[in-house]
Amino acid sequence: MANSDNGRNIDLLMSVPLKITAELGSCKMLVEDILKLGTGSVVELDRIAGGPVDLLVNDRLVARGDVVAIDEKFGVRITELIERP
């Protein structure tokens, strides 16, 4: 009986929406510098070009991967899963 209850509990979770974010990098900037940004401005990130991107689920790191282009859209090919203790 407990086994079938677990199956129903998992089924309930399968339709819960989660926010997925692919993060290319980050930086800190002063408000003064942000206000100077305009079309053509370049913001330097803390990662090298072509390096892996972080894949976050609800703001929690779960994987890293490479950016890929598929039919004029971007995606992330997962290369590493992040294990939690």
Secondary structure, 3 states (H helix, E strand, C coil): CHHHHHHHHHHHHCCCCCCEEEECCCCCCCHHHHHCCCCCCCCCCCCCCCCCEEEEECCEEEEEEEEEEECCEEEEEEEEECCCC
